Amino acid sequence: MKSFLAQPDKLLRNIGTVRLAGTLLFVLLGVLVARYSWYLPLVGQAERAFYDLRMTATAPHVEQDDRIVMIVYTDDTLIETKKRSPLDRATLARALANIDAMGAKAIGIDILIDQPQDEDQQLLSAFAAMKTPTFLAYADIATNAGNIEYRQQQFLDGFMRRLKGTGVKAASIRLEVDGDGVARSWPVQPAHLPPLLALAMAENGGGFQDYTGSIRYRLPLSQDRPVIASFPIDLFANPDTAAAFADQVRGRHVLIGGDIVDLDQFETPMTAITGERMIGLEVHANILAQYLDGYRPNQTSPWALWTAAILVAVAGILTSLIEGKNWKIAPLILVQLAFFIALPFYLQAHGTDTQFLPGSGWALGWFIAYVSAGSAARAVGSEQRKFAQAALGKYLPRDIAQEILEDPDRLALHGEKRNIFVVFTDLEGFTKLSHAIPPEMVASLLNRYLDMLSDVVLEYGGTIDKFVGDAVVAFWGAPISRSDDGERAARAAYAMWQAGEAFRQDIPEGVPPIGRTRVGLHYGEAIVGNFGGEGRIQYTALGDSMNTAARLEAANKQLGSCVIASREAAERSGLDWWRPMGRVVLRGRATPVDIFEPRPDLDTSDLHHIRDMVNQLSTNRGSAVAALSAYAGRHSNDAALANLLYRLENGGAGGEYVLD
């Protein structure tokens, strides 16, 4: 995988102002979604659903809580008392009298006394006799308009005034549910209301008066032992049975309320998984237990949420700008998406309140940034592919051009050092010929000649660098290198000479004879890339290796050969057709170069014989020269071999010959 941002300044210029502005707007949208997804339609529903899932998955499994007990009116109680609403207060009065004698730590009553009943005086008497701290439910129209009317409010306030001087105090039973009807958070407590029932029962509520985070729900270790024990109030209203349950009350916080079908039932985060709803009294019990445990989970600060939203968008952008095969990029995308899912679970399990943590928003914000930045990048990439197609189609072989179209970064838009095989050609005498025939004929012949040589280069997978008059410059190893570039370049060099021979044999009538095609081949380091200005560039290679190949080509004229390669190129070709041609100092150079001539037409035995003679020069020069002289005498038509013998006889002490 390669980064699309190898040159960010050029990328920004290529995007254009309008496209850049549109991309930034969508990225900003992704950031906002990643920050405020809890408050968006549909996405907010997904956030709540995922929170419920992780809250349930990470909820602690505990033994039955021995600090809290619920005493409840059941449907059987309603049948027994023949009263449904309001609940029978005589039963409550008798139960309170018995519970008060059992040593409860505190009593909280989740029953509104909001309308008159015949048993009110009996209940008032029971309240007046209470020694245990007792807290009676209170609500008002301002915060609970759906459950209490004006006349009920008036009666409730009056009843509370009648309790003045007793040990019974008012406590708010206000609970809150989200838009989907699920009780997830501690309720906000307006200043005009008395303390929340759980905090009032716990005496001081220190550190939790302003807490509005998530309710910590717990799950039972065993399904037959609920987290909060519950007993019918009938058992405590009857003195004969109450004494048997004294141990269930002693030293505990007692919550009294209703557990009646379809009345005061709440959905909790666990309802979607378990299918069970929870009575309001048990919600208060969970709040009380959370307070008693001092469990106040860490809250994620706004700046942290903003930072996360920005990082999510940046991750989406960077991922979209990575190029490569889909199977290579897919794991990176999956890892990021898994992180968005796993991180909220991890935080929830390790003491952080992840309600309002935008886990779904992160994924959606990432996707928006990914798509918007990726669309812009693909648009720019399309323009680069068009550029590559136009720039490469005429001087690259089809397979390399296709690879670059699929991966434009493989064509360096800057200079880079590469080791390449370089071929230079020249058509002997063409300049003189061009003055002897009409310009139209010159153009026709030159175009046909260059087409023939270009076809050879492309057939062998080379890159056409340039045409300089009748000369062709080509190289192998850039923009894409292959393991057999040496063999391709060597075979192409020989084939270009053969194409030149075919060309000179097929010329129109009246055209003077055309000279031979001379070829030089070298391997070395060069700077390869696109050079030029913004409006006009050329993909080319620069460096000493280019000059060496050009001088090798020119040396053919003096050496009597047609194709010459340096040792560096010959040894890397992998071919066994090279005839060593001694050592020369090229024009304008000081360092000798070992040169070789491709001779696939010679028998292997001849090639080995010549190599043995040349190798013998370093140990027994006289004998080697004599042997070469005898061999050359048997091949009097081999001009290059005769030139080798001449150079050996007239060269320097080191065996090298300085060319003019």
N, C-alpha and C positions, 0 to 999 in steps of 0.2 A: 504494500500500500504506500502511496506517495501523497504527500500533501499538495493540494491545489494551490496553497499559498506560498509557493516557492518565491514569488515576486509579488507581494501584496500591493505594492504601488501600481503595478501594471494591471493587476486584477481590478482594483478600484477604478482605474481609468477605463478599462474595458466594459465595466458594468454600466456606466453612464449615470448621469444625475437622476433622471426619472426612475430608472430601475433601482438605483441605490436607495432613493427616498421611499419607494414602495416596499423594498425589502426591509428597511429599518422600521417602517410602520408595522409590518407584520411581526418582526422580531419583538417590537415593543408590546404588541398584542400578546405574544407568547409569554413575555415577562409578567404582564398583568394577569393573565390566566393562571400562571404558576404561583402568583401571590394571592389572588382573590377568588380562587376556584370554589371555595366553600359558599360563596355568596352568589354564584351564577346558577341559572336554571339548568336542570339536568345534571350538570357537572357537580353541583352541590349535593344532589341526591346520591350520586356515585361516591362522593367524599364521605357522606354519612354512612353509606352502606359499608364502605371499606373500613371506616373507623369502627363500626359495630363488629365487623369480622375480627379485626385485630384486638379489640378490647375483650371480646369473648375468648379468642385464642390465647391471650396472655393473662386472663383473669386468674387470680390465685385460687387454688383448690384447698379448702380449709375444713377443719373439723367444726362441729357445731359451736357457735359462739356462746360461751357461758356467762357473758356479761349482759346479754339482752334477751328478753323474752316478750313474745306478743300474746296478748289475751284478746280474743276476737269474738265478735258476734258472727255466727254462721247462719246459713239458711235454716238449719235445724232450730236455732235460737228464735228466729223470726216465726217459725211455725209454732213453737212452744209458747211464745208470748203473744201470738196473734197480732203482732205489730211489725210493720216494715219501715215506715218512715213517718215520724222520727222513730229512732230506736228506743226500745223500752228503757226508761231511765230508772225505774225501780230495780231492774236487774243490775244496772250500773252502780246504783247506790249500795246494794247489798255486796257486790263484788269488791267495791272500794273499801268497805268496812273490813272485810276479811283480809284483803291484800295489805291494808295499812298495818295490820297486826303481824305480818309475816317478815317485816324487816327489809322491804324493797329499798333500793338506793334512791330511786326517783320514779315518779309515775307521769307518763305523758298520755293525754287523752286526745285522740284524733277523731273527735265527735263534736260537731257544732251544736250548741244549745241555742237554736235560732228561732224557736217557736214554742208557745206555752203547752204544757202537758200537766195532767193531774198529779204526776209524781214529782213535780218540780220541788215542792217543799221537802220531800224525803231526800232528794238529791242534794239540796242546799244544806240540809242537816248533816249529811254524810261528808260534804266538803268541809263544813265547819269543824268537824271532829278529826279531820285528817292531821296526822303528825308527819307523815312522809311528804317530802317536797313534791307537789303535784302541779301539773301544767295543763291547762285546758285550752282546747283548740280555739283559735280566733282567725277570722278573715273579714275583709271589708269589700264593699262594692268596687272601690277604686282599683283594686288589684285582683278581684275575683268575681267580676260582674256576671259571669255565666252561671255561677253557682249560688249566688245569694242575692236576694231582692231587698228593697228598701225596708219593708216591714220586718223582714228577718234580721236585717242589720240593727234596727231599732231595738228589737227584743234581745239580741245578743249583747249589745252594749249595756242594756239595762241589767241583764243577768250578771254581767261581769261586775257592774257596780255593786250588786247585792253580795258579791264575794269579798268585798273589801273587808279587811280585818281577819280573813282566814289565811290559811297557808297556801291557798290555790292562786296561781298566777296565770295570766294569759300567755299563750305562745302561738306564733304564726305557724300555720300548717300549709303555707303556700308552697306549691311545687310548680315547676315550669316544664313544658314539653316543647320540642322543636316543631317546625312546620309539618313534619311527618308524624307527629303525635308520640314521639319517643322521649322519655325522660333521661337525658344524658348529663345534665349539669345541675350543680347546686343552684337553687333559685336566688335571684337578686332580692335583697330584703330592703324595701324602702324604709326610710328613717322613721316614718310614722307608725310602722307596725312593731309589735313586740318581737322579741328574739325568736329565731327559728326554733321549732320544737326540739330538735336534737341538741342544739347549742344551749337552750334553756335547761334541758335535763342534765347536761354535762356541767352545769354550774357557771362556767365563765365563757366558754367558747373562744378562748384566747387563740389568736392567730387565724381564726376562720371567719371572723365577722364580715370580712370583705371578699371572702373566697367565692368565686363563681365558676370555678373549673369543673372538671368532670367528676361525676359520682363514681367512686370505686366500688364496683359490684364484685361479689365473690361467688364462687361455685362450690358446691358441697363435695367432699371427698367420697361420700357414699350417697347414693340417690335416696336411701331410706332415712337419712338424717339430714334434714335441711339446715342451711347455715344458721337461720334464726328459728328457734323453737317456737311453736304456736300451740295454744290451748284454747278450747271453747270457754267463753265467759261463764257459761252455765256451771262449770265445775267450781268456779270461785264464788258464784252467787249463792250456792248452797253450802251452809256451814258443815254439813255432814261430809261433803267431798273436798271442800277447800283445804282442810288441814293436811290431806294426803299430798297436796302439791306445794306445800310451803317451801320445800327445798328448791323448787323451780323458780321461786320468787326472791328468796332471801339473798340480799347483796346485789341484786340485779336491777338494771333499768327496765321498767315495765312499760310497754306501749299497749294502749287499749284502743281498739278501733273495729272496723268491720272487715270481714272476709266473706263478702256476699257476691254471688254470681252477678256479673254485669253492673257492678257498682264500685266506683272508686278503683278501677283497674287501669294499670299503666303498662304500656309497652316499654321495654328497656333495650339496650343494645344487644342483649342476648336473645331477645324474642325471635329475631329472624332465624336464629340457629336452633333454638330449643322449641320454639312455637308456643312458649308459655308467657303469660302476662303476670305482672306483679301488682299486689294491692298497694295502695298509697301508704298504708301503715308500714309495709316492709321497705318501701323506698326510704321512709324516715329512719327505719332501723339501719339501713345501709349507710345513710348519712351519719347517723350517730356512731356506728362502728368505725367509720373512716376518721371521724374526729377523735374518738378514743385512741385510735392507733397513731394519731398525729400524721396521717398520710396526706401530705399536700404535694402532689407531683409537680415537677419542674414545668414551668410555662416557657414556651418558645417566644423570645422577644421579637417585636416587629422588625428590627434591623436584621435579625438572623433570617427571618422569612424573606425579606427583600434580597439579602445576599444569596440565599438559596435559589430564589427565582431567577436572578441574574446569571448565576453559575449554570443553572439548568439550560437557559437559553444559549449561553456560550457553548455548552457541551453539544447542544443540537447543531449549532452553526459549525463547529469544528468537525463534528462527525459527518456532516453533509459535504464538507470540503475534502474528505478523504476519498481518493480514487482507488479502485481496485475491483477485483471480482466480487460478486455479491456474496459468495460463500466465505470470503475473507472478511468482509465488512460486517456480515450478519452477527457473528459472535460478539463484536464490540457493541452493536446496538442492543443485543439481548442482555449483555452484562449491565448496560446502563439502565435498561428498563427493569431488570431484576433488582438493581440498586434502589430505584424509586419505590419498588414494592417492599423490599426487605428492610430499608432504613426505618420507615415508620413502625414496623413490627418490633425492630430492635429497640427503638427509643421507648415505645410503649412498655415493653417488657423490662426496661431498665430505669423506670422512674420518671419518664417524661410524659406529660399529658399531650397526646397527639390529636386530640380533638382540635380542629381548625388548622392542623398541619396538612398542607395541600398535596398529599401523595398523588392523587389522580391529576391534580393541576400540574404537578411537575411533569408527569408523563405527557399530558396534552400540550403544555407550554414547550417542552422539548420538541414534540412533533411539529408544532407550528414553526418554531425557529428552524428546525431541520428542513422542512419543506420549503420555506421561504428562501433561506440561504441556498439550499440545494438547487432551487429553480433558477436563481440568479447565476449560480456557478455553472449550471448546465447550459444556460444561454450563452455565457461567455465561452464555455467549452465547445459549444457548437460553432461559434465563430472561429475559435482556434482550429477546430477540425477542418473547417472550410479553408482556412489559411494553410494548414498542413497539406490538404489535398491539392491546392493550387501550387504550393511551393515545392512539393515533393514529387508530384505525379510525373514530372518530366525528367527527373534525374535519380529516382530511386526504383529499385525492383518492386514488383507488385506486392510481394509478401511483406517486405519491410515497410512499404508505404501503408499497408493495411494495419500492421502492428502499431504504427504511429497514429493512425486515425483512431484506433481503439484506445490508445494510451498516449495522448499528445505530449505528456511530460517527457517521453523518451526522446523527443527531439529537443535538444537543449536550445533555449532561446538566448544563450549566452555562450561564451567561449569556455571550453573545458579541455583539459589535457587527456589525450587518448593515444594509445599505440595503434598505428594503422599501417596497412599496406598501400603504397602509393604507386600508381602507374602513370607514366608520361609517354605520350606518343608524338611522333612528328612525321609528316609526309615529305619525303626527300624531293626537293626541287619544285615544290608546288608554287612557291612565291614567284619563281622565274616563269613557270608555266602560265600563271595568271596574267602575265603581261603579253602573252602570245596568242591568247584566245579571247573571244568576246566576253564581256562581263556576265551576260546571261548564261553562257556556257560554264563560266567559273562558278557561278552560284549554284547551277544545277549539279555540277560534279561535286562541289564541296558538300552540298546538302546530302547527296546520296552517300558520299564517303562517311560523313559524320553519323548518318543514320546507321550505317553498317557497323561502325565501331561502337555506337551507343547501344545497339541491340546486343552486342557481345557483352558489354559491361553489365547491362541489366540481366542478361541471361545467367551470368555467373554471380549475381547478387551484389554487385558493386554500386557505389554512389558516384554519379557523374558530378564532378566538381565544377568544371567549366570547359568551354571551348575557347581556345586562343588561336584564331585563324584556322589552320588545318590541324592544330594540335588538340588532343583530348587529354584532360586530366581527370583521373578517377581514383577512388580509394575504397578500401574495405576495412571494416572495424568501427564505423560510425555511420549514421547515428546509433545503429544497433550492431553489436559485435557478435560473431558466431565462432564456434570452435574451429571450423574449417575455412576461415577467411583466408589463411595463407594459401591453401590449395586452390581456392576459387580465384584469388588474385593471380597466381602463377599461370593457371590454365587460361584465364582471361587475357593475360599479357601475350601468351603464345597465339591464342585465337585471334587477337587483334592484328597481329602480324599476318596471320593467314588471311583475315578479311581484307587487309590492305593488298595482299598479293592477288586475291580474287578481283578486287576493284581495279587494279592496274591492268589486268588481263581483259577487262570488259569495259573499254572506253569507246566513245563514238568515233566514227571515221573522221579523220582530219585533225584529231587532237594529238599533239606530240606525246611521246612516251612519258609515262608518269613514273617517278622514282619509288623506292621501297618505303615501307612504313617501318620506322625505327621505334623501339619500345624500351623504356627503362623501368625497373621494378626495385623498390626499396621498402624496408620496414623500419619504422622508428616513431618517435614521439612527435605529436603535432598538437596545435591548439585548434579544436574543431568547434564550429558553432555558427550561428547567424551573426554576421557583421554588417554594419551599415547604420543608417539613420532610421527614424521611426517610419518614414514613408518608403524607403527603399533598402532592402536587406538582401544579402546573399549568404547561402549556406555553403561554407567552404572550410578548407583546412590551411593552416599557416604554420610555418616552422622549417627547421633545417632539413627535416626528412623530405619535404617537398622539393627543396633545392637539390638534395642529393639525387632524388629520382630523376629530376630534370637533367642533371649533369651525366647521369648514367645513360639516359637516352641519347644525349649529344655525343657521348663517347663512342657509340656504335659506329659513327662515321670513320673515326680514326682506327678503330679496332677491327673493322671489316666484318662486323657482326650486325644482326638485326634486333635481337632481344638480349638484353643484359640485366642480370639481377645481382644485388649485393648478397654477401654471405648471410646477413641478417634475414633477408627475405627467403633465400633458397633453403636455409636450414629449417625454417618454420613452415615451409610449404607441405612437408610430408611426402614429397615426390622424389623419385630416384632417377630423374632424367637429366640431372644437371652435369654439365661438363665444366670442370674448373678451368678458368681462363686467366689465372695468374693474379698478380696484385698490381694495381695502378694508383697513381695519385691524380685524382680528378682535377679538372681545371678550376683554379681558384681555391684549391684545398691544399692542406699540408699533410693530412693523415692518410696513409695508404688504405685502399679498399680492396678486399678480395672479391673478385667478380666471377660470375657463373653464367653459362649460356644453356638454355633449355634445348636438349637434343633428343626428343622422343623417337626420332628416326634412327638413332644409333642402337646397335646391339648392346646388351648389358655388358658383354665381355669387353667391348671397345671402351665403354664408359669407365669400367673398373681399371682397364689398362692405362687409360689417360690419367685417372686419379692417382694410380700408383706412381706414375712417372712424375707428376706434379708434387706429390708428397715427398718423393726422393730428393727434390731440389734442396731441402733443408739439410740433408745429410751427405749427399754425394751429387753436388750440382753438375759437375762435368758429365758424369755418367747419365744423369737424368736428361740433360740438354741433348746429349748425343742420341739417346733413345727417342726423344721427341722429334729430333731432326729426321731420324730414320722413318718414324711413323708419318710425319708430315710429307716426306717424299713419296710415300705410298698413297697420299691423299692430296694431290697437287691442286685440286679444285677447291679445297677448303681454305678460303681467304682468312677466316678468323683464326684457324689453327696456325697458318703461316705467320699471322701477325703476332700470335702468342710466342712463337719461336723467335721472331725478330726481337720482341721485347725482352725475352730472357737473355738473348745474346748481347743486347745493348742496354740493359737496365742497370739500376744501381746495385751497390754491393749487397743490399738487403733483398734484392730480387724484385723491387717495385720499379715501375716505369712511370715517369711523369708525363702526362698527356699535355698536348698543346692547348 
